[in-house]
């Protein structure tokens, strides 16, 4: 019987905005066949805890997802486990936090359209704006909807200047994208083996009245107000799964990731982004997007957990 160390972020000892809003994580109901213990890692104690874990456990279920510059343990956990060749779930370091350009290039290589985009380093660069309105103003390597507000989608130049100034002040660099109006879908993909990838049946997101996209407060404080339903069109579902697998493979994906798409009024499919090590195992009344996907009858969370653990064991073989 495997001994599994569950690695989660110590939200009580983090100043991250994500940590201040993240629900309690509990994967233990899906690990009943194993000997398990949950560990809470911070930026300050992660290496000390990991040094002890790798000597006494067989696998790490790694749920640490900190981004660069955030006060949450992240890629350094993965790099430690790789150095020790200890089996772990989730993305390897090469796939842990890919750039938005790498994602977009992989989508284009997979023959999926992407929104037009432009990076801004200083406000004066808006004079060379190449995009059509509406535009969404994002963190340059956006994660967890960080920095996004309801006003982040803009329809005129004055609003664009205001939102760009705000984001430049916070993050020094900004990603502008054409905002795609239409239905939003999300797909979960996992590595089954080094050569096989599985996509889980996609979800269509139904936004509450008056809302049209995931900004930080909607995602983290009112996520329960969004509804996730199995994609009602099987043809669309098959296309979403096919393209997600293609993008994942073109990025040399490992572990698992969640993909976001929009389909506009002309039925054009646009890839928005992917999220390696996406959030999982939140409470049922405040489930993450991946939890919602795995709640569908077409999918099964226990099978998913078994799959990612199996891949963890294969990782260094």
LOMARKOL-183206 format. One record per residue (C-alpha): x, y, z; residue number from 0. Coordinates in steps of 0.001 Angstrom, whole numbers, plus 500000, padded with zeros to 6 digits. Layout:
// LOMARKOL-183206
[pt [X,Y,Z],NUM]
...
This chain:
// LOMARKOL-183206
[pt [500000,500000,500000],0]
[pt [501405,503367,498940],1]
[pt [502070,506086,501496],2]
[pt [500882,509370,500027],3]
[pt [501864,512844,501194],4]
[pt [499216,515407,500248],5]
[pt [500912,518760,499645],6]
[pt [498684,521808,500032],7]
[pt [499289,525528,500487],8]
[pt [499323,526854,504051],9]
[pt [496790,529600,503419],10]
[pt [496873,530704,507060],11]
[pt [500471,531850,506650],12]
[pt [500278,533562,503277],13]
[pt [499547,537143,502258],14]
[pt [498437,536038,498774],15]
[pt [495042,537282,497627],16]
[pt [494344,533756,496390],17]
[pt [495134,532301,499823],18]
[pt [492803,534792,501473],19]
[pt [489935,533484,499350],20]
[pt [490697,529818,498642],21]
[pt [488303,527262,500206],22]
[pt [489568,524340,502246],23]
[pt [491044,521552,500118],24]
[pt [490208,517953,501004],25]
[pt [491208,515078,498690],26]
[pt [491192,512486,501489],27]
[pt [487800,510909,500562],28]
[pt [489434,509792,497283],29]
[pt [492514,508315,498969],30]
[pt [490909,505724,501239],31]
[pt [492946,502883,499716],32]
[pt [496196,504530,500771],33]
[pt [498024,505641,503891],34]
[pt [497851,509420,503684],35]
[pt [498843,512544,505540],36]
[pt [498195,516145,504552],37]
[pt [500997,518708,504806],38]
[pt [500591,522484,504665],39]
[pt [503450,524239,502910],40]
[pt [504423,527898,502953],41]
[pt [507174,529803,501186],42]
[pt [509183,529653,504408],43]
[pt [508853,526000,505412],44]
[pt [508351,524043,502183],45]
[pt [511903,522704,501809],46]
[pt [512115,521669,505454],47]
[pt [508864,519714,505158],48]
[pt [509798,518208,501790],49]
[pt [513170,516981,503069],50]
[pt [511300,514917,505653],51]
[pt [508566,513735,503284],52]
[pt [510708,512260,500535],53]
[pt [512356,509868,502968],54]
[pt [509100,508508,504376],55]
[pt [506468,508597,501593],56]
[pt [506055,506954,498193],57]
[pt [504048,509572,496265],58]
[pt [503231,513261,496655],59]
[pt [499758,514407,495666],60]
[pt [500944,517914,494871],61]
[pt [498225,520554,495134],62]
[pt [500614,523491,495578],63]
[pt [499932,525915,492741],64]
[pt [501693,529172,493591],65]
[pt [502532,531423,490650],66]
[pt [505729,533395,490147],67]
[pt [505715,536428,492428],68]
[pt [502867,535142,494604],69]
[pt [503257,534238,498281],70]
[pt [502380,530582,497742],71]
[pt [504709,527599,497229],72]
[pt [504732,526528,493608],73]
[pt [507353,525542,491072],74]
[pt [510065,525183,493729],75]
[pt [508089,522252,495180],76]
[pt [508026,520568,491773],77]
[pt [511729,521207,491201],78]
[pt [512588,519660,494578],79]
[pt [510555,516527,493824],80]
[pt [512099,516235,490360],81]
[pt [515600,516524,491820],82]
[pt [514809,513715,494273],83]
[pt [513010,511706,491524],84]
[pt [510082,511295,493901],85]
[pt [506767,510434,492206],86]
[pt [504336,513349,492274],87]
[pt [501072,514364,490656],88]
[pt [500527,517439,488544],89]
[pt [502668,519393,486129],90]
[pt [506406,518958,485843],91]
[pt [508540,522089,486049],92]
[pt [508708,522508,482254],93]
[pt [504893,522696,482078],94]
[pt [504148,524222,485475],95]
[pt [503757,527882,484472],96]
[pt [503993,528271,480693],97]
[pt [503911,531731,479160],98]
[pt [500793,532978,477434],99]
[pt [502759,533171,474187],100]
[pt [503710,529483,474466],101]
[pt [500046,528592,475014],102]
[pt [498907,530677,472064],103]
[pt [501577,529197,469801],104]
[pt [500503,525672,470789],105]
[pt [496872,526536,470041],106]
[pt [497741,527880,466599],107]
[pt [499856,524790,465924],108]
[pt [496768,522749,466863],109]
[pt [494681,524768,464381],110]
[pt [492656,526584,467043],111]
[pt [492049,530313,466777],112]
[pt [493176,532695,469518],113]
[pt [492045,536238,470356],114]
[pt [494224,538999,468922],115]
[pt [496586,540253,471615],116]
[pt [499193,542869,472463],117]
[pt [501592,543313,475396],118]
[pt [501944,546730,477014],119]
[pt [504936,547783,479155],120]
[pt [504117,551479,479522],121]
[pt [500989,553537,479002],122]
[pt [502437,555387,475987],123]
[pt [502401,552143,474014],124]
[pt [498614,552389,473759],125]
[pt [499240,554855,470922],126]
[pt [500171,551815,468818],127]
[pt [497016,549874,469737],128]
[pt [496241,547227,467126],129]
[pt [493147,545657,468688],130]
[pt [489457,546265,468130],131]
[pt [487097,546888,471050],132]
[pt [485929,545268,473256],133]
[pt [489274,544482,474912],134]
[pt [490074,542634,478137],135]
[pt [492983,543999,480216],136]
[pt [494846,541159,481949],137]
[pt [497899,540288,484035],138]
[pt [500745,539575,481608],139]
[pt [500775,535873,482535],140]
[pt [497318,535800,484081],141]
[pt [496548,533185,486743],142]
[pt [493556,532681,489059],143]
[pt [491860,535745,487481],144]
[pt [494371,537859,489407],145]
[pt [493828,541579,488965],146]
[pt [490633,541169,486945],147]
[pt [487577,543195,487944],148]
[pt [484175,543601,486359],149]
[pt [485597,546702,484653],150]
[pt [488496,544819,483030],151]
[pt [486547,544426,479785],152]
[pt [486571,547846,478131],153]
[pt [484654,549284,475209],154]
[pt [486402,552634,474625],155]
[pt [489862,554165,474743],156]
[pt [489387,556146,477968],157]
[pt [488389,553001,479861],158]
[pt [491294,551142,478273],159]
[pt [493736,553768,479523],160]
[pt [492270,553637,483020],161]
[pt [492421,549854,483303],162]
[pt [495864,549636,481713],163]
[pt [497278,552200,484163],164]
[pt [495804,550246,487065],165]
[pt [497295,546946,485918],166]
[pt [500683,548480,485051],167]
[pt [500879,549916,488554],168]
[pt [500178,546468,490013],169]
[pt [502157,544203,487673],170]
[pt [504471,546374,485478],171]
[pt [503345,544591,482308],172]
[pt [499890,544044,480808],173]
[pt [498333,541655,478306],174]
[pt [495571,543114,476149],175]
[pt [493326,540680,474292],176]
[pt [490326,541046,472044],177]
[pt [487384,540080,474224],178]
[pt [485461,537223,472626],179]
[pt [481744,537521,473277],180]
[pt [480051,534137,473338],181]
[pt [479599,530905,475256],182]
[pt [482420,529745,477535],183]
[pt [483553,526133,477928],184]
[pt [486178,524414,480031],185]
[pt [487920,521047,479571],186]
[pt [490071,518967,481925],187]
[pt [492942,516923,480480],188]
[pt [495213,514430,482271],189]
[pt [498236,512332,481355],190]
[pt [497438,508620,481531],191]
[pt [500975,507585,480582],192]
[pt [503932,509173,478838],193]
[pt [502204,508494,475514],194]
[pt [498491,508674,476353],195]
[pt [496340,511660,477292],196]
[pt [492696,511691,478366],197]
[pt [490201,514555,478085],198]
[pt [487169,514634,480371],199]
[pt [483732,515615,479115],200]
[pt [483633,519438,478928],201]
[pt [481522,521901,480870],202]
[pt [479603,524867,479563],203]
[pt [479603,527775,482009],204]
[pt [476360,529616,482669],205]
[pt [477130,533024,484151],206]
[pt [474726,534683,486603],207]
[pt [472563,537538,485339],208]
[pt [474648,540582,484533],209]
[pt [477969,538698,484478],210]
[pt [479878,537704,481357],211]
[pt [483378,536560,482356],212]
[pt [485365,535316,485351],213]
[pt [486939,538179,487247],214]
[pt [488649,537752,490616],215]
[pt [485727,538410,492970],216]
[pt [483296,536329,490899],217]
[pt [485776,533450,490733],218]
[pt [486818,533499,494387],219]
[pt [483893,534961,496332],220]
[pt [480849,534088,494236],221]
[pt [481952,531061,492232],222]
[pt [478873,529159,493405],223]
[pt [476701,531583,491421],224]
[pt [478089,530235,488158],225]
[pt [476507,527050,486849],226]
[pt [478435,524292,485109],227]
[pt [476526,521943,482842],228]
[pt [477773,519126,480599],229]
[pt [478372,520520,477125],230]
[pt [474925,520099,475508],231]
[pt [476275,519584,471981],232]
[pt [478262,516350,471590],233]
[pt [479891,517580,468404],234]
[pt [481186,520651,470230],235]
[pt [482255,518483,473169],236]
[pt [484223,516146,470910],237]
[pt [485925,519106,469220],238]
[pt [486849,520677,472570],239]
[pt [488340,517420,473841],240]
[pt [490216,516779,470595],241]
[pt [491735,520272,470522],242]
[pt [492606,520236,474225],243]
[pt [494542,516999,473795],244]
[pt [496309,518443,470739],245]
[pt [497341,521630,472560],246]
[pt [498422,519645,475621],247]
[pt [500619,517412,473471],248]
[pt [502041,520359,471532],249]
[pt [503083,521887,474851],250]
[pt [504577,518600,476077],251]
[pt [502063,518697,478901],252]
[pt [502436,516558,481995],253]
[pt [500169,515828,484955],254]
[pt [496910,517608,484212],255]
[pt [495544,520960,483078],256]
[pt [492249,522738,482518],257]
[pt [491525,524547,479241],258]
[pt [489222,527544,478680],259]
[pt [487503,528352,475379],260]
[pt [484867,530630,473911],261]
[pt [482629,530084,470897],262]
[pt [481391,533291,469285],263]
[pt [478099,533976,467510],264]
[pt [479594,532730,464229],265]
[pt [480511,529380,465851],266]
[pt [484221,530184,465781],267]
[pt [486170,528382,468514],268]
[pt [488768,530423,470403],269]
[pt [491327,529090,472865],270]
[pt [491705,531436,475843],271]
[pt [494212,529769,478158],272]
[pt [495156,526615,480017],273]
[pt [495834,526102,483707],274]
[pt [498317,523382,484743],275]
[pt [497783,522192,488324],276]
[pt [494292,523662,488277],277]
[pt [492360,523882,491555],278]
[pt [490820,520632,492808],279]
[pt [489094,519098,495823],280]
[pt [487172,522162,496967],281]
[pt [483956,521721,499014],282]
[pt [480897,520642,496968],283]
[pt [479098,523909,497762],284]
[pt [482063,525923,496457],285]
[pt [483562,523574,493878],286]
[pt [486348,524535,491496],287]
[pt [485844,524386,487734],288]
[pt [487702,521058,487567],289]
[pt [485607,519698,490445],290]
[pt [482484,520653,488500],291]
[pt [483721,518816,485420],292]
[pt [484485,515700,487452],293]
[pt [481004,515746,488991],294]
[pt [479352,514964,485637],295]
[pt [478037,511446,485137],296]
[pt [480216,511180,481999],297]
[pt [483285,511598,484225],298]
[pt [484400,510204,487582],299]
[pt [486611,511899,490169],300]
[pt [487873,508663,491703],301]
[pt [489016,507458,488281],302]
[pt [490738,510805,487741],303]
[pt [492568,510509,491073],304]
[pt [493655,506957,490251],305]
[pt [494883,508155,486847],306]
[pt [497038,510987,488178],307]
[pt [498511,508752,490886],308]
[pt [499317,506071,488310],309]
[pt [501033,508660,486121],310]
[pt [503010,509895,489139],311]
[pt [504438,506402,489633],312]
[pt [505374,506184,485935],313]
[pt [506971,509624,485896],314]
[pt [510577,508585,486617],315]
[pt [510462,505036,485263],316]
